[in-house]
Amino acid sequence: MRVTTELQTDAIRVSTYRCDAGVGAAPFTEMHETHSVSYVRKGSFGCRALGRDYELVAGSVLVGAPGDDYICTHEHFACGDECLSFHFSPGFVDLIGGDRRSWRASGLPPLPELMVLGELAQVAVEGGSDVGLDELGMGFASRFLDVVKGRGQPVAPPSATPRDRRRAVEAATWIEAHAAGEIGLEDAAAQAGLSAFHFLRLFSQVLGVTPHQYLVRSRLRRAARLLADSDRSVTEVAFEAGFADLSNFVRTFHRAAGVSPRGFRLAAKGDRKIFQDRLAALLHDDRLIHPSSRKSSPCTTTSD
């Protein structure tokens, strides 16, 4: 496991985790040292936490509370993974709230509200956005809590055979790779070697979203990145990401991001008026961030 610290302040640490474990690698146990949310940028891995099993693919989120452990597995087609992780201080967690149940959600499926912020944060890591990583991490945490509060009590995913889990992960990898093109349920089912009905049930059971939802959200991930780090017009972004209808893209993106595609682009360029009032209040709370820490520059350290 390679860990790169992208930013460190009193309130938040942002790190990139890269795991090169391949199919069949021995499972290993990790422990959460802080409250954290980790956005899966690439690849996939299995996770067993608090008696529940998850398959995390690109766009999924791993949630942790201090002292909780989890077991990572790599049993499927997609080898290795890359995550962008936000670790929060106790003071910040006290400030934004969220009960212990929220911070023990363990594994969240790809959710559009979090995916667009996760992609913007990755662009910021790569130097393509003027928004601070501390701001984005805090925004991600705030949005995460809003999402989990609306999802109710976590329910253990239904059991599935290792073969079915592998099929679902392989199908998600294929959908993501071909999201810019025209993909129907029958196409994805044929790749998995299953009937459309069986494939729909299996995919939803293992990954927590339907194949169509994952397709649309893969397109949203692509669109968010293009809006943040390119000068393409909104129309060009929509079509390049795989949306055939511009108005549908604008509506879908606005529901996910809370702002229009143009507004999202402005935010990526550093227009702080776009950020929610709640986040702005957090950023100016003296209990959370001191002026000196807000100006701190990213530091990079790598360990294996």
Salt bridges, closest charged atoms under 4 A:
ASP20 OD2 - ARG2 NH2 3.43
ASP53 OD2 - ARG48 NH1 2.60
GLU55 OE2 - HIS76 NE2 3.29
GLU55 OE2 - ARG165 NH1 3.45
ASP68 OD1 - ARG100 NH2 3.60
ASP68 OD2 - ARG104 NE 2.95
ASP81 OD2 - HIS74 NE2 2.83
GLU82 OE1 - ARG18 NE 3.51
GLU119 OE2 - ARG41 NH1 3.05
GLU119 OE2 - ARG221 NH2 2.97
GLU126 OE1 - ARG225 NH2 2.23
GLU135 OE2 - ARG272 NE 2.76
ASP146 OD1 - ARG278 NH1 3.06
GLU170 OE2 - ARG166 NE 3.83
GLU176 OE2 - ARG221 NH1 2.51
ASP229 OD2 - ARG225 NE 3.79
GLU240 OE2 - ARG222 NH2 2.75
GLU240 OE1 - ARG232 NE 2.81
ASP271 OD1 - LYS273 NZ 3.10
ASP285 OD2 - ARG287 NH2 2.78
